[in-house]
Amino acid sequence: MYFPPAGGGGVQRPLKLAQYLPALGVETHVLAPDDPKWVHRDPDLRVPTQAWIHRARYLGPQARKPAEELRGTKGFERAVLQARITARRLLVPDASVTWNLTAIPAAIRIVRREGIDVVITTSPPPSVHFVGAAVERATGARWIADLRDPLVANQQRRDDTAAARARQAANERVAKLVARRADAVTCVSEAIADEVRGLGARGEVRVIANGCDFDDFAGLPYTPAPRFRITHTGSFFGKRDPRPFLQAFHEADLDAVARFVGDFRASDREWAESLGLGDRLEFVDYLPRSESLRYQRDSEALLLLVPEAGGRGKGVLSGKVFEYVAAGRPILALVPPDGVAADLIRETGAGVVVAPEDVDGIKAALVDLHSRYADGGLPSVELAKADEDRLSRRARVEEMAALLAELA
C-alpha cells in the first residue's frame, strides 16, 4: 500500500525489497496504488528500474490527521469534517480496505500472466493481507505475510473509543487469517513473531528485521555547528510523547537547539512553546526523505522515542532505529531500557539509553552529551565491519530471498 509516490517511513521496506531482490536473481513485480492518497508524498524517491511496477486504482478516502483538521474549526465546517472523519473510521480493519476492490483482481491477473511463484503482502495497513489470501486461494501461489507492526498488540493503537475497539476486533480477525492461511510470516521483531506463533501459525514464522541503508547517507556531510543540535525526524502519533524530553531540555538550560522534523501535534507544539524555549526549539514540516537524512547526518545528536505503552514498546524495533544507526551520529534513545531497541543501541555503541519518561535521566544525558560536544566535539559513531554487514539492508533482503527460494 505504501510505495512511491507515497512518502514516510512505511515506504522503505517494500521499496528496498524491490530494489535489491532483482539483483539477487529474483524477478520482482510490485503491485501498488496509483495514488494511495497518503498524508505524505515524496517525489524524490526513485522507483527501482529492475522491478516491474504495476498500479491498481485506489478508490478509498484521503488519509487524514483528525485532531489537526478539527483544530480551530466550528459550526458547519466542523460538522462536515467530523462526518468525513467518522465515515473513514467506519472502514475496518482500516481505511485502506477499499483498495482490495481493485487490488485483488489486479493481483490475480498479474500472478497468472507472469507465472508468479510467491506473493508478499506487507503491512500496515492490515487490510493488504486480504490480497495475499485471495491470490493464494485463486491461483495456488505461495503467500508470505510480512508484518512491520503487530496486528494485535500495536503499541501506538488507541483502544478508548467504540471505533477503535471495532478496528481492534477486525485486526484480530486479520491476524487469525494470516496465521491460518499464510505459507510463511515474516516479522520485523521477535515480539511480533511471538504474537503470530501464539495464534497457531501453520507456516513458518521468521524474523527478518529492518536494516541500515548505509549507502543512503554516502556523501552527506556532518559539519560541527557552533551550537549543539539534537534532531528528531518522523511523525508524532499514538502514544509517542515528546513532553518528558522537552521538560528535561527546558530544565537543562543548555545552549542548544532541539529540532523536530516532520509531523508534530498542534497540542504538543503549544505545550512546548509554553516553556519559553524561544530559538532553542525548531519545528520543520515534513520533508522528502533525502532532506530528512541530511538533517540527521548534520546533527550533533539524534533523538529516538519509543513509548513504554504498557510494556508493548519493549518489542519495538522500528525502521527509524536502523536509520539513525546508519546516520552515524550519537543517539539519545528514549526507549524501554529492557527492550530490543535499547539492546541494539548498546550492542553497536550507537548512543545512550534512558527510559522515555525519566525526566531527570534525560536531563543528565543531555548535559553529558553537551559537555562532550563542548569539550572537543562528538565524533561520528563508527560501527565494526561485522556489525555493518550484519545490519545492512542488503543482508535483510538476502534473508527474504532465501525464504522465497524455499517456498518457490
Secondary structure, DSSP 8 states (H G I E B T S, - for coil): ---TTB-SGGGHHHHHHHHHTGGGT---EEEEES----S-B-TT----SSSEEEEE---S-----HHHHHTT--HHHHHHHHHHHHHHHTSSS-GGGGGHHHHHHHHHHHHHHHT--EEEEEESSGGGHHHHHHHHHHH--EEEEEESS-SSS-TT---SSHHHHHHHHHHHHHHHHHHHH-SEEEESSHHHHHHHHHTT-SSEEEE----B-GGGGTT------SSEEEEEES---TT---HHHHHHHHHHT-SEEEEEES---HHHHHHHHTT--GGGEEEE----HHHHHHHHHTSSEEEEE---GGGGGGG---HHHHHHHHHTS-EEEES-TTSHHHHHHHHHT-EEEE-TT-HHHHHHHHHHHHHHHHTT--------HHHHHHHBHHHHHHHHHHHHHHH-
